[in-house]
Amino acid sequence: MSKKDKSEQAEKEQIQEEVTTDTAQVEELSIEEKLNEDLAKEKDKFMRLFAEFENYKKRTAKERLDLFKTASQDVMLAMLPVLDDFERALTHIEEDKEAEDLRKGVLLIYQKLLKTLEQKGLSAIVVEQGDMFNADDHEAITQISAPSDDLKGKIIDVVEKGYKLGDKVIRFPKVVIGQ
Protein backbone atom coordinates (compact mmCIF):
# COMPACT_ATOMS: atom_id res chain seq x y z
CA MET A 1 0.00 0.00 0.00
CA SER A 2 1.09 3.38 -0.74
CA LYS A 3 1.27 6.22 1.67
CA LYS A 4 -1.75 7.76 0.08
CA ASP A 5 -3.79 4.62 0.52
CA LYS A 6 -2.60 4.28 4.11
CA SER A 7 -3.54 7.86 4.92
CA GLU A 8 -6.94 7.40 3.29
CA GLN A 9 -7.48 4.21 5.21
CA ALA A 10 -6.37 5.85 8.47
CA GLU A 11 -8.70 8.70 7.73
CA LYS A 12 -11.56 6.29 7.12
CA GLU A 13 -10.79 4.47 10.37
CA GLN A 14 -10.68 7.76 12.24
CA ILE A 15 -14.04 8.80 10.76
CA GLN A 16 -15.44 5.40 11.61
CA GLU A 17 -14.20 5.74 15.21
CA GLU A 18 -15.75 9.20 15.44
CA VAL A 19 -19.03 7.88 14.04
CA THR A 20 -19.07 4.97 16.48
CA THR A 21 -18.13 7.33 19.32
CA ASP A 22 -20.86 9.75 18.28
CA THR A 23 -23.33 6.88 17.95
CA ALA A 24 -22.36 5.60 21.39
CA GLN A 25 -22.78 9.11 22.84
CA VAL A 26 -26.13 9.49 21.13
CA GLU A 27 -27.18 6.09 22.48
CA GLU A 28 -25.94 7.07 25.96
CA LEU A 29 -27.84 10.36 25.75
CA SER A 30 -30.95 8.66 24.53
CA ILE A 31 -30.70 6.09 27.34
CA GLU A 32 -30.09 8.89 29.85
CA GLU A 33 -32.97 10.89 28.39
CA LYS A 34 -35.20 7.81 28.54
CA LEU A 35 -34.25 7.24 32.17
CA ASN A 36 -34.93 10.91 32.97
CA GLU A 37 -38.31 10.69 31.26
CA ASP A 38 -39.13 7.49 33.15
CA LEU A 39 -38.05 9.14 36.39
CA ALA A 40 -40.23 12.19 35.67
CA LYS A 41 -43.19 9.93 34.88
CA GLU A 42 -42.72 7.96 38.09
CA LYS A 43 -42.38 11.18 40.12
CA ASP A 44 -45.60 12.50 38.57
CA LYS A 45 -47.34 9.20 39.24
CA PHE A 46 -46.13 9.22 42.84
CA MET A 47 -47.22 12.82 43.42
CA ARG A 48 -50.67 12.13 42.02
CA LEU A 49 -51.02 9.02 44.16
CA PHE A 50 -49.86 10.92 47.23
CA ALA A 51 -52.32 13.77 46.57
CA GLU A 52 -55.14 11.28 46.03
CA PHE A 53 -54.30 9.56 49.32
CA GLU A 54 -54.25 12.90 51.18
CA ASN A 55 -57.67 13.76 49.73
CA TYR A 56 -58.93 10.33 50.82
CA LYS A 57 -57.69 10.90 54.37
CA LYS A 58 -59.34 14.33 54.54
CA ARG A 59 -62.61 13.02 53.13
CA THR A 60 -62.78 10.07 55.54
CA ALA A 61 -61.92 12.31 58.51
CA LYS A 62 -64.75 14.68 57.51
CA GLU A 63 -67.17 11.79 57.06
CA ARG A 64 -66.18 10.41 60.45
CA LEU A 65 -66.84 13.78 62.11
CA ASP A 66 -70.22 14.04 60.38
CA LEU A 67 -71.04 10.52 61.51
CA PHE A 68 -70.19 11.33 65.12
CA LYS A 69 -72.30 14.49 64.96
CA THR A 70 -75.36 12.67 63.68
CA ALA A 71 -74.77 9.23 65.20
CA SER A 72 -77.40 9.91 67.82
CA GLN A 73 -79.98 11.03 65.26
CA ASP A 74 -82.04 7.84 65.59
CA VAL A 75 -82.14 8.16 69.38
CA MET A 76 -83.08 11.84 69.12
CA LEU A 77 -85.87 11.09 66.66
CA ALA A 78 -87.19 8.44 69.05
CA MET A 79 -87.11 10.94 71.95
CA LEU A 80 -88.97 13.75 70.15
CA PRO A 81 -92.44 12.23 70.73
CA VAL A 82 -91.59 11.99 74.44
CA LEU A 83 -90.75 15.71 74.45
CA ASP A 84 -94.03 16.44 72.68
CA ASP A 85 -95.94 14.40 75.26
CA PHE A 86 -94.26 16.30 78.09
CA GLU A 87 -95.25 19.63 76.51
CA ARG A 88 -98.85 18.47 76.09
CA ALA A 89 -98.94 17.23 79.68
CA LEU A 90 -97.60 20.57 80.95
CA THR A 91 -100.25 22.53 79.05
CA HIS A 92 -103.05 20.35 80.43
CA ILE A 93 -101.70 20.34 83.99
CA GLU A 94 -101.51 24.16 84.00
CA GLU A 95 -105.31 24.24 83.72
CA ASP A 96 -105.73 22.10 86.85
CA LYS A 97 -104.99 24.15 89.97
CA GLU A 98 -105.11 21.15 92.31
CA ALA A 99 -102.21 19.39 90.54
CA GLU A 100 -99.58 22.08 91.30
CA ASP A 101 -97.13 19.59 92.84
CA LEU A 102 -97.60 17.23 89.90
CA ARG A 103 -96.96 20.09 87.47
CA LYS A 104 -93.71 21.00 89.25
CA GLY A 105 -92.50 17.39 89.10
CA VAL A 106 -93.37 16.97 85.44
CA LEU A 107 -91.73 20.33 84.68
CA LEU A 108 -88.51 19.28 86.44
CA ILE A 109 -88.35 16.00 84.50
CA TYR A 110 -89.11 17.79 81.24
CA GLN A 111 -86.42 20.41 81.83
CA LYS A 112 -83.87 17.76 82.75
CA LEU A 113 -84.65 15.73 79.64
CA LEU A 114 -84.52 18.82 77.45
CA LYS A 115 -81.22 19.95 78.97
CA THR A 116 -79.67 16.51 78.44
CA LEU A 117 -80.77 16.40 74.80
CA GLU A 118 -79.50 19.95 74.23
CA GLN A 119 -76.10 18.91 75.59
CA LYS A 120 -76.04 16.20 72.94
CA GLY A 121 -76.66 18.77 70.18
CA LEU A 122 -80.45 18.95 69.91
CA SER A 123 -81.96 22.40 69.52
CA ALA A 124 -85.51 23.55 68.86
CA ILE A 125 -86.29 25.53 65.73
CA VAL A 126 -87.97 28.76 66.79
CA VAL A 127 -91.11 29.47 64.78
CA GLU A 128 -93.71 32.00 65.84
CA GLN A 129 -97.07 33.19 64.63
CA GLY A 130 -96.65 35.82 61.92
CA ASP A 131 -93.36 34.47 60.55
CA MET A 132 -93.16 34.10 56.78
CA PHE A 133 -93.82 30.58 55.54
CA ASN A 134 -90.87 29.02 53.75
CA ALA A 135 -91.37 25.56 52.22
CA ASP A 136 -87.67 24.80 52.71
CA ASP A 137 -87.84 25.43 56.46
CA HIS A 138 -91.41 24.50 57.41
CA GLU A 139 -93.90 21.73 56.74
CA ALA A 140 -97.39 23.03 56.04
CA ILE A 141 -100.12 20.85 57.53
CA THR A 142 -103.07 22.87 56.30
CA GLN A 143 -104.18 26.29 55.13
CA ILE A 144 -106.97 28.23 56.75
CA SER A 145 -108.43 31.61 55.96
CA ALA A 146 -106.28 34.28 57.56
CA PRO A 147 -107.89 36.20 60.45
CA SER A 148 -106.37 39.40 59.06
CA ASP A 149 -104.86 40.48 55.74
CA ASP A 150 -101.36 40.84 57.18
CA LEU A 151 -101.27 37.08 58.02
CA LYS A 152 -101.87 35.89 54.45
CA GLY A 153 -99.04 33.55 53.42
CA LYS A 154 -97.69 33.63 56.95
CA ILE A 155 -97.67 31.15 59.80
CA ILE A 156 -100.82 31.24 61.91
CA ASP A 157 -100.16 28.33 64.28
CA VAL A 158 -97.36 25.86 65.09
CA VAL A 159 -98.79 22.35 65.45
CA GLU A 160 -95.50 20.56 66.17
CA LYS A 161 -92.07 21.97 66.98
CA GLY A 162 -89.14 21.36 64.70
CA TYR A 163 -85.69 20.29 65.88
CA LYS A 164 -82.10 20.39 64.67
CA LEU A 165 -79.27 18.06 65.58
CA GLY A 166 -76.17 20.19 65.15
CA ASP A 167 -76.70 21.91 61.81
CA LYS A 168 -78.96 19.22 60.36
CA VAL A 169 -82.75 19.50 60.60
CA ILE A 170 -84.10 16.19 61.89
CA ARG A 171 -87.75 17.30 62.10
CA PHE A 172 -89.30 20.26 60.33
CA PRO A 173 -91.81 22.35 62.27
CA LYS A 174 -95.39 21.54 61.26
CA VAL A 175 -97.39 24.73 60.79
CA VAL A 176 -100.75 26.10 59.71
CA ILE A 177 -100.58 28.95 57.22
CA GLY A 178 -103.01 31.70 56.31
CA GLN A 179 -104.71 31.77 52.95
RONUTOR-78575 format. One record per atom (N, C-alpha, C, O): residue in three letters; x, y, z. Coordinates in steps of 0.05 Angstrom, whole numbers, plus 5000, padded with zeros to 4 digits. Layout:
ALAXYZ...
This chain:
MET501649775000MET500050005000MET501750255000MET503950265012SER500750434987SER502250684985SER501450865008SER499550815022LYS503051055012LYS502551245033LYS499851375031LYS498451425050LYS499151425007LYS496551555002LYS494251375010LYS492351455023ASP494551125003ASP492450925010ASP492350895041ASP490150875053LYS494750885053LYS494850865082LYS493551095096LYS492051065115SER494151335086SER492951575098SER489951585094SER488451665112GLU489051495071GLU486151485066GLU484851285084GLU482651325095GLN486251055087GLN485050845104GLN485150935133GLN483150885148ALA487151075142ALA487351175169ALA485151385174ALA483851395195GLU484751545153GLU482651745155GLU479951615157GLU478251705172LYS479451405141LYS476951265142LYS476551135170LYS474351145181GLU478651025181GLU478450895207GLU477851115229GLU476251065247GLN479151345226GLN478651555245GLN475751655243GLN474551705264ILE474751675219ILE471951765215ILE470051555227ILE468051615240GLN470851295222GLN469151085232GLN469151085263GLN467051045275GLU471451135275GLU471651155304GLU469951385315GLU468551355335GLU470151615301GLU468551845309GLU465551785307GLU463951855324VAL464751645285VAL461951585281VAL461051385303VAL458951425314THR462651185309THR461950995330THR461851135357THR460151075374THR463751325362THR463751475386THR461351645388THR460051665409ASP460751785366ASP458351955366ASP455751785369ASP453951865384THR455751555357THR453351385359THR453151285388THR450951275399ALA455351215400ALA455351125428ALA454351355446ALA452851305465GLN455351595441GLN454451825457GLN451551885453GLN450051935472VAL450651865428VAL447751905423VAL446151685437VAL444051745448GLU447051435436GLU445651225450GLU445651275480GLU443651225493GLU448051365491GLU448151415519GLU446251645526GLU444851635547LEU446151855510LEU444352075515LEU441451985513LEU439852055530SER440951825493SER438151735491SER437351555514SER435151575524ILE439251385523ILE438651225547ILE438351395571ILE436451355587GLU440051595574GLU439851785597GLU437251945596GLU435951985616GLU436652035571GLU434152185568GLU431752005574GLU429852095587LYS431851755565LYS429651565571LYS429351525601LYS427151515611LEU431651495614LEU431551455643LEU430451705657LEU428851675676ASN431251935648ASN430152185659ASN427152205655ASN425752295673GLU426252135631GLU423452145625GLU421951945643GLU419852015654ASP423051705646ASP421751505663ASP421751605692ASP419751565706LEU423851725701LEU423951835728LEU421852055731LEU420452055752ALA421552225712ALA419552445713ALA416752325714ALA415052415729LYS416352115698LYS413651995698LYS413051865725LYS410851895735GLU415051725736GLU414651595762GLU414151805784GLU412551765802LYS415652025783LYS415252245802LYS412452355800LYS411152395821ASP411552405776ASP408852505771ASP406752305782ASP404852385795LYS407152055776LYS405351845785LYS405251835815LYS403151805827PHE407651855828PHE407751845857PHE406352085869PHE404952065888MET406852325858MET405652565868MET402552555866MET401152635884ARG401652455844ARG398752435840ARG397552235860ARG395452275872LEU398952015864LEU398051805883LEU398051915912LEU396251865927PHE400052065918PHE400352185945PHE398052395949PHE396852395970ALA397552555929ALA395452755931ALA392652625934ALA391052705950GLU392252405919GLU389752265921GLU389452135948GLU387252135959PHE391552035960PHE391451915986PHE390852136007PHE389352086026GLU392052366005GLU391552586024GLU388652666022GLU387352716043ASN387552685998ASN384752755995ASN382952546007ASN380952606020TYR383652296004TYR382152076016TYR382152096047TYR380152066060LYS384552156058LYS384652186087LYS382952416097LYS381552386117LYS383052646083LYS381352876091LYS378452806089LYS376852876106ARG377652676067ARG374852606063ARG373852416084ARG371652456095THR375352216090THR374452016111THR374452146138THR372652086154ALA376252326144ALA376252466170ALA373652636172ALA372352646193LYS372952776150LYS370552946150LYS368052766153LYS366252836168GLU367952546139GLU365752366141GLU365452256169GLU363252216180ARG367752196182ARG367652086209ARG366552296228ARG364952236246LEU367452546225LEU366352766242LEU363352796238LEU361852826258ASP362452796213ASP359652816208ASP358052576220ASP355852616230LEU359252346219LEU357952106230LEU357752136261LEU355652076272PHE359852236274PHE359652276302PHE357652486310PHE356252456330LYS357352696293LYS355452906299LYS352552806297LYS350852876313THR352052636278THR349352536274THR348952246281THR346952126274ALA350752136296ALA350551856304ALA348051806322ALA346851596322SER347452016338SER345251986356SER342652076344SER340652116358GLN342552116318GLN340052216305GLN337752026310GLN335552116315ASP338151766308ASP335951576312ASP334851586340ASP332451576345VAL336651616360VAL335751636388VAL334251896391VAL332151906405MET335252116380MET333852376382MET331152366370MET329152466381LEU330952246346LEU328352226333LEU326352056350LEU323952116351ALA327351856364ALA325651696381ALA324851846406ALA322651796417MET326452036415MET325852196439MET323952436434MET322752536452LEU323752516409LEU322152756403LEU319152716410LEU317952906421PRO317952486406PRO315152456415PRO314852466445PRO312852566455VAL316952386459VAL316852406489VAL316852696497VAL315352776515LEU318552856484LEU318553146489LEU315853266483LEU314853436499ASP314653186461ASP311953296454ASP309953216475ASP308253386482ASP310052976484ASP308152886505ASP308553046531ASP306553116544PHE311053106538PHE311553266562PHE310353546559PHE309053646577GLU310653666535GLU309553936530GLU306553926532GLU305254106543ARG305253726520ARG302353696522ARG301453666551ARG299453786559ALA302853496566ALA302153456594ALA302453716609ALA300753766626LEU304453866604LEU304854116619LEU302654316613LEU301754466630THR301754326588THR299554516581THR296954426594THR295354596602HIS296454166596HIS293954076609HIS294054096639HIS292054146652ILE296354056651ILE296654076680ILE296454366689ILE295454416711GLU297254556672GLU297054836680GLU294154916685GLU293555096701GLU292254786671GLU289454856674GLU288354756701GLU286454866712ASP289554546712ASP288554426737ASP290154546760ASP292554506763LYS288754696777LYS290054836799LYS290754646822LYS292654696838GLU289354426825GLU289854236846GLU292354066842GLU293453956861ALA293354056817ALA295653886811ALA298254046809ALA299853996792GLU298554246826GLU300854426826GLU303454266831GLU305454306817ASP303454086851ASP305753926857ASP306453736834ASP308853696827LEU304453626821LEU304853456798LEU306053606775LEU307953516761ARG305053856771ARG306154026749ARG309054086754ARG310654076735LYS309854146779LYS312654206785LYS314453966780LYS316653996769GLY313453726787GLY315053486782GLY315453426752GLY317553366743VAL313253446738VAL313353396709VAL315153606695VAL316653546677LEU314953856705LEU316554076694LEU319554016699LEU321154056681LEU320253926723LEU323053866729LEU324053636711LEU326353656700ILE322453426707ILE323353206690ILE323653296661ILE325553226648TYR321753456652TYR321853566625TYR324353736621TYR325753706601GLN324853916639GLN327254086637GLN329853926637GLN331653986623LYS329953726654LYS332353556655LYS332753406629LYS334953386619LEU330553296618LEU330753156593LEU331553336571LEU333353276554LEU330353576570LEU331053766549LEU333953856551LEU335253886531LYS334853906575LYS337653996579LYS339553776570LYS341653836558THR338953526577THR340753306569THR340853286538THR343053246527LEU338553306525LEU338553286496LEU339953526483LEU341253496462GLU339653756495GLU341053996485GLU344053966487GLU345554066470GLN344953836509GLN347853786512GLN348953596490GLN351253606483LYS347153426480LYS347953246459LYS347653366431LYS348053226411GLY346853626429GLY346753756404GLY343953816393GLY343753936371LEU341853746408LEU339153796398LEU338354086405LEU338854176427SER337154216385SER336154486390SER333454516376SER333054416354ALA331654666389ALA329054716377ALA329254936356ALA330755126359ILE327654906335ILE327455116315ILE325255306323ILE322955226327VAL326055556326VAL324155756336VAL322455856313VAL323455976293VAL319755806315VAL317855896296VAL315556026311VAL314455906330GLU314756266303GLU312656406317GLU310456486297GLU310856486273GLN308156556309GLN305956646293GLN306656906279GLN307757086292GLY306156926254GLY306757166238GLY309357146223GLY309857326206ASP310956936227ASP313356896211ASP312556826183ASP310456706178MET314256896164MET313756826136MET314056526132MET315856406143PHE312256406116PHE312456126111PHE314556076090PHE314556216069ASN316255886094ASN318355806075ASN318155506073ASN318655366092ALA317655406049ALA317355116044ALA319954966050ALA319854726055ASP322155096048ASP324754966054ASP325154926084ASP326654746092ASP323955096100ASP324355096129ASP322054996145ASP322354926169HIS319654976133HIS317254906148HIS315654696133HIS315954666108GLU314054546147GLU312254356135GLU309454446140GLU308554456163ALA307954506118ALA305254616121ALA303354376124ALA303254196107ILE301854386146ILE299854176151ILE297254246136ILE296054076123THR296354496139THR293954576126THR293954886122THR295755026132GLN292054976107GLN291655266103GLN288855336112GLN286955196107ILE288755556126ILE286155656135ILE285955946127ILE287956066120SER283456046126SER283156326119SER284456496141SER284156446165ALA285956696132ALA287456866151ALA285657046167ALA283757156155PRO285957076193PRO284257246209PRO284657536201PRO282757696205SER286957616191SER287357886181SER288957876156SER290257676150ASP288958096141ASP290358106115ASP293358086118ASP294757976100ASP294458186140ASP297358176144ASP298357896150ASP300857856149LEU296657696155LEU297557426160LEU297257236136LEU297756996138LYS296557346113LYS296357186089LYS299157096080LYS300957256077GLY299356836076GLY301956716068GLY303956696091GLY306256626088LYS302956746116LYS304656736139LYS303656506158LYS301556396154ILE305356446177ILE304756236196ILE302656336216ILE303056546229ILE300556186219ILE298456256238ILE298756096264ILE298356206286ASP299455836262ASP299755676286ASP301955466281ASP302355376258VAL303355386303VAL305355176302VAL304154926315VAL303554936339VAL303754716299VAL302454476309VAL304554306323VAL303954186344GLU306954286312GLU309054116323GLU311754256320GLU312354346298LYS313254266341LYS315954396340LYS317854246321LYS317554006317GLY319654396310GLY321754276294GLY324354276310GLY324754436328TYR326154096303TYR328654066318TYR330954026299TYR330753916277LYS333354116308LYS335854086293LYS337753916311LYS337653936335LEU339353756298LEU341553616312LEU344053726299LEU344853646277GLY345453906314GLY347754046303GLY346654246283GLY345154416289ASP347554216258ASP346654386236ASP344554256219ASP343454386201LYS343954006224LYS342153846207LYS339353846219LYS339053796243VAL337353916203VAL334553906212VAL333653616212VAL333753476192ILE332753526236ILE331853246238ILE328853226238ILE327653016233ARG327453456244ARG324553466242ARG323753756236ARG324453936251PHE322353786214PHE321454056207PHE319054136224PHE317353966231PRO318754396230PRO316454476245PRO313954456228PRO313954536205LYS311754346240LYS309254316225LYS307554556232LYS306954606256VAL306654696211VAL305254956216VAL302754966200VAL302254816181VAL300955156208VAL298555226194VAL299055506183VAL299955676197ILE298355536157ILE298855796144ILE296255926136ILE294255796131GLY296356186134GLY294056346126GLY293756356096GLY295656356081GLN291256356088GLN290656356059GLN289456616050GLN288756656027
